[in-house]
Amino acid sequence: MLEMLMHSATGTGEGTPAKLRLNHKCKEIDHDKGIVTFENGVVAQHDMIVGADGIGSAVRSTLGVVTTRKQSTSTCYHCVIEASEVSRLGLLDLTGNCAIEF
């Protein structure tokens, strides 16, 4: 899914493809001008800025949003299990549903 989203943003199509800037830690954002300054000295200016940098988000903090961290009481695992194993374990078998598989 991540690859599909990346291709949608950066691939050919209507408009200018997005540029992904990986391993660029945000230092400062000028929201009014759409300017992002990174710790490595790179400066970028765009019409739209998407900050996907998690709960400790530098982008979120520049907007004045303060997050409070607390111990989680649950977790979620993502894995692939053979349908036969799902049945053997007595788990709910959802393999009969129509789905798009990649």
N, C-alpha and C positions, 0 to 999 in steps of 0.2 A: 504494500500500500504506500509506503514511504517513497518508493521508486516511482510509482504512478503519480503521486502528488508532485514530486520533484520534476518529472517530465512535463507535467501540465504547466508548471510555472516557468520552466526554462526551455522547453521545446519550441518547435515551430508552431505558428498559429497566428491569430489576430493580435496585433500589437507587438511591442518590444519584449523579448524574453527577459525574465527576471535574472538577476545575477545573485548567485548564492555566495555569501562570504563566510567560509568556514574558518574556525580557529581565529576569529577576530573578537577579542573581548572588548565590549562596549565601555568607553570611558565617560562619554558625555553625549547628550542628545539635545539639539535645538529643535523643539517640536514645531515652532512657528515657521522655521525655514526648511525643515526636513533634512537637517544635517546631523550625521552621526560621526563622532570622532572615536576611533578605536585606540586601545593602549599601544598598538604597534605604530601609531602615527598616521595610519591611513584615515582619510576623511572622505565620506560619501554623502552625496546629496540626492534625494529622490522625492517623488510625489507621495510615496507611501513607504512606511517603515514597518516591517513585521519583526517583532522581537519574540523569538521562540527559545528563550534562555532559562526556562524553568522557574521553580518557586523562589529561588534567590535572585530573581530577575533584576538586572541593572535597568532594563527598560521600564519595568513596573515601578521601580523606586524613583525614576525621573518623573513619573506621573504623580508621585506623592502617595502611592499605594504601599502600605506597610503590611507585610505578611507576618503572621505569627505561626511559628512551627510548634507542633506537639507530636508526641509519640503516637504512631499509628496502631490501631487495634486489629488491623487486617491487612491483607496483601492480595495481589492478583498475579497469577502465573499465566504465561502464554506459552503453549506448547502444542505439538502435534502428536496425537495418539491414534494408532490404528483403530478402525471401527471395531474389529474383533476384540481388542483389548478393552474398549469402552463397555462392550457387552459383557465380557468376562468379569469386569469389576462391578457390574450392576449399576453403572451410571446411566443417566438419561441419554439415549442414542438420538442425536439430531441429524444423523447422516442421511436420513430419508428426505430432508428438506432440500429443495432446489437451491443451488448456490453457484456463484461464480468462483471458480478455483483458479489460482495463479500458480 
